[in-house]
Structure formats: C-alpha cells, structure tokens
Amino acid sequence: MRKILALLALLLLLLAEALIGPSFARALAGPKMVLKETSFDFGAVEQGKTIAHTFIVYNKGAQPLRIKRVRPG
C-alpha cells in the first residue's frame, strides 16, 4: 500500500512539473525593465519654463519589453 501511495505521489509531482514548469520558466525568462535612474530632481524651475529629462530604460530579460503606459509623478 505504501509503495502504491509513493508511486502515485511521484506521478502527481511529475505531472505538476510538466504542467507548471514550462510556464514558470517562461515567466522567469520574460522581460525585465531596468532603469539607470528612477527619479530626477529638477530643482527650482521658473514658472512657464519648459524642462525635460530622459530616462534610459534597459530590457535585461529574454522577451520583448512593452511599455504600455507612463504616468509622471
């Protein structure tokens, strides 16, 4: 009886690995956004003056990185 339960447990683990393993591996190998800097202080800015700053974004992942929305702080 113990051998049958152990065999069933092993089969269940193998089935779970076969079903969950590939999707988990793909999630780990997905896109990974890395920013050189996460904030920037413009200091004192005169009213009406246009200011700009460029944030450099790197994709260190294995899949394409899609930036769908940006919200300024």
VENMO-V265079 format. One record per residue. N is the residue number from 1. RES is the residue in one small letter. SS is DSSP state (~ for helix, > for strand, _ for the rest). PSI is psi in radians with two decimals (none if undefined). OMEGA is omega in degrees with one decimal (* if undefined). Layout:
<<N RES SS PSI OMEGA> <N RES SS PSI OMEGA>>
//
This chain:
<<1 m _ -0.73 178.7> <2 r ~ -0.66 179.8> <3 k ~ -0.69 -179.9> <4 i ~ -0.77 178.4> <5 l ~ -0.71 178.3> <6 a ~ -0.72 178.6> <7 l ~ -0.74 178.1> <8 l ~ -0.71 177.7> <9 a ~ -0.73 178.1> <10 l ~ -0.75 178.8> <11 l ~ -0.69 178.2> <12 l ~ -0.74 177.1> <13 l ~ -0.73 178.4> <14 l ~ -0.68 178.1> <15 l ~ -0.75 178.6> <16 a ~ -0.73 178.3> <17 e ~ -0.70 -179.4> <18 a ~ -0.62 -177.7> <19 l ~ -0.70 -174.2> <20 i ~ -0.60 -174.4> <21 g ~ -0.91 -177.1> <22 p ~ -0.72 -179.8> <23 s ~ -0.61 177.4> <24 f ~ -0.72 178.6> <25 a ~ -0.68 177.5> <26 r ~ -0.66 178.7> <27 a ~ -0.68 178.4> <28 l ~ -0.54 -177.4> <29 a _ 0.16 -178.9> <30 g _ -2.95 179.6> <31 p _ 2.66 177.3> <32 k _ 1.91 -178.8> <33 m > 2.26 177.3> <34 v > 2.24 179.3> <35 l > 2.40 176.7> <36 k _ -0.65 175.1> <37 e _ 2.56 -176.8> <38 t _ -0.15 176.7> <39 s _ 2.84 178.6> <40 f _ 2.29 179.7> <41 d _ 2.01 179.7> <42 f _ -0.20 -178.1> <43 g _ -2.72 178.4> <44 a _ 2.27 -178.4> <45 v _ 2.29 177.4> <46 e _ 2.49 179.4> <47 q _ 2.35 178.6> <48 g _ -0.14 -179.2> <49 k _ 2.41 177.1> <50 t _ 2.29 179.0> <51 i _ 2.73 -179.7> <52 a _ 2.70 174.7> <53 h _ 2.48 179.1> <54 t _ 2.19 173.9> <55 f _ 2.26 179.6> <56 i _ 2.19 -177.9> <57 v > 2.25 177.0> <58 y > 2.54 171.8> <59 n > 1.85 -179.6> <60 k _ 0.20 -179.6> <61 g _ -3.11 -176.9> <62 a _ -0.14 -179.3> <63 q _ 2.82 178.7> <64 p _ 2.48 177.9> <65 l _ 2.16 179.1> <66 r _ 2.08 176.8> <67 i _ 1.91 -173.5> <68 k _ -0.42 -177.7> <69 r _ 2.48 176.4> <70 v _ 2.28 178.4> <71 r _ 2.01 178.7> <72 p _ 2.60 -178.1> <73 g _ none *>>
//
